[in-house]
Structures are given as structure tokens and as C-alpha cells.
Amino acid sequence: MKLKSFKTPNFRGWKAVVLHRPHQDVDRLTRQLERFGMEVTYAWPQLSAEHQNADIVLFDADMGHEEQFPWPLSDLPMPMVALIGSEAPGRVEWAIQRGAGAHLGKPIGSTGVFGALVVAVRSFQTHWESANRIADLETRLSRRPNVVEAVLFLMDIHKCGSVEAYGHLRSLSMAGRVSIEDAADELIARAAGHDPEWKRGRE
């Protein structure tokens, strides 16, 4: 699967939310984020609904729990970076399940923040490109029966085989600048409207 090209973002003006209790690590992290031109706010012990408008969230994975997030586990509204001090497998796994596309080890040092932000943004883009592609394929698969029906109709009309009938359908698709599935839907709708017997035979 080919992904869209990725351009390293300029973080100036981005809104970052740090979900972490007050700590020196947060202070060091904030200074670096602000050097990138980011607008930083804090939240603890949980995020609120308004934080869903943030451009990126950096969250404490060591003390994190589900109730801290106002969106379900299946959602990923923005790139996320886990702040991890413990390498316990359960904590790392939870951070990944929570949507972390990158991580920063604690204590926060003077390097690594920019790289983690870039990786998180790229991971976020990849996640949604893949999710959208899967959703599109599932939708197209669910519409396959109509494509088959349209091919059968064209076989009957043109007295031809399935390959030639599919070629006719593809030509209709290209002429109308629509997908094969949309062309099939339109053909079936028109056929049903003009041929009551054909319609009744398929009800």
C-alpha cells in the first residue's frame, strides 16, 4: 500500500497538551516545545472535551489510565506521544493501545523531543490513511453484489460474456467519472425504472 508523501511539519502555532502531574520533566519538556513555537497547556489528572481540539497530546504512560481520556479507545483524534519512565511491558503495551505513535523516555533530556513529535505525526497520518483505505475497501466489497447484478444485466442486453459486459460497465464508469460501484448502482436504478418485469424478477 502506497502512503501519501510526508512532509516534516513546522510545529509553530501548534497546540500541545501535556497530560502529566507537575514535575521537572514537564518543565523541561515545556521549554523545548515552546522553542518550537508551540502553545502548551497542561492537564491533570484527566483531559477534558475541549482538549480534543489539540494538535498533539503528550501523556504520562506511567500513571495513565483509561478514565483520563474523553474519547473511546477506538478513536485517535490527534497524534500522541507517551512519556515513559517505566519499561514494564504492561505500561508500554497500554501506551501503544492508547494511541501513542512515539515515546519519550523519562527523565526528559535535551534531545529527542522534535524526533518524537515528527514520528508521532507520521504514525498518526499512516494510521488514518490505512483506516480510511480499509473502510473504502469494505464499502466497495459490500457493494459487489450490485456490480454482479449490473454485469448480468449487460450480458443480457448485449448478448455477451461476463468479461465483455464488465468492459461495458467500466466504460460507463469512465464516461461518468464515477466508480464501478456507482456506475452499477445507476445502471440498476435506471433498468428498474424502465423495465418493471426486470425489477420484479429481482425482488
Salt bridges, closest charged atoms under 4 A:
ASP25 OD2 - HIS23 ND1 3.57
ASP25 OD1 - ARG28 NH2 2.60
ASP60 OD2 - HIS20 NE2 3.83
ASP60 OD2 - ARG21 NH1 2.81
ASP60 OD1 - LYS106 NZ 2.84
ASP62 OD2 - LYS106 NZ 2.81
GLU66 OE1 - ARG98 NH2 2.97
GLU67 OE1 - HIS65 ND1 3.04
GLU149 OE2 - ARG202 NE 2.88
ASP156 OD1 - LYS159 NZ 3.64
GLU164 OE2 - HIS168 NE2 3.71
GLU181 OE2 - ARG140 NE 3.15
GLU181 OE2 - ARG144 NH2 2.75
ASP182 OD1 - ARG143 NH2 2.52
ASP185 OD2 - ARG143 NH2 2.54
GLU186 OE2 - ARG190 NH2 2.63
GLU197 OE2 - ARG200 NH2 2.20
